[in-house]
Amino acid sequence: MQVTEDKAYEATMAKMMEGFNDGTLMEFTEAEQIAEVVYQAATDEKDQLTYPAGNDAVRLYANRLAEGPEAYRINLTKYLNLQSPYQQA
């Protein structure tokens, strides 16, 4: 299979790969740990929407809660060196 890459995304992809490799954006989690969280979500009878699964998800979700969703989005956009096409408020 041949994958076509757009040169315009090279810098973003490089930053994402850096974040994956150093654990900033993602850590690999054992399937059993994910399955435990899925099982808990399906059976705990809690009125709860979000069940972060894996150390990276727990950490990123805690950051999002601490910063607030809008600040988290802005900070992630800055981390990835993305430019918004919209004027900031």
N, C-alpha and C positions, 0 to 999 in steps of 0.2 A: 504494500500500500504506500502510495506517495502522498506526503503531506505538503501542502502549500503554506508557506510562511510569509506573512506580510512584514516587510522591514520596519514599518511604522510601529510594530509591537515589540521589537527586539529589546529595547530598554526595559519595558514593563515585564516581559518574560524573564529577563536576566534578574531583575529585582525579586520577582516571585520565586525563581529557582534558588536564589540566595536565601530567601526566607524559609523555603522548604528545607534546604540543606542545613541551615543553622538552628532550626527549630522555632524561629520567630513566628512563622505562619502555620507550621504543621509538624507534629511529631507522629511517628507511626505507633499505633495502638494495636494490641493483640485483639483478634476477633472475639475471643471469649469475653474480654472486658466490654466491648461494644454490645455483645449479646446480653450481658448481664443488665446493662442500662436499658436496652430495648425491652427485656423481660420485666424489669421494674416498672417501666412506663406503662406497659400493657396490663400489669396486675396490681399495682399499688392502690388503685381506686382513689387517687388524689385528683383534685381539680387543678391540674398543672399542665401547662403547654410545653414548656421547654425542659429537656433532659440532655444536657451536654454529655457527650460520651467521649472519653479519652482526655488525657492531660491537656492537650492543646485546646480542645474545645472548652474545657472547664476554664482554663486560663483566659482564652479570648472572650468567652462570655462574661467572665468576671470583669475584664477590662471594659467591655461594652456597657455593663451595668454601672460601673464606677464613673465612666466618662459621660455616659448618656449616649443614646444612639446617634444623634447628629454629630457630636464631637468625635465619636468613634469613627464614623464614616469619613469625616474630614481628615482625621489623623491617618487612617488607612490609605486614603487618597494621596496624602502627602508622602507616606512611606513608599508607596508604589510609584511616586513621581508622576501621577496622573494630573491632567489639566481638565477641569470642568468646562464644558462649553457654555455654562450658564453663569450669570453674574451672581456673586455671593451677596447675601443679604447683609 
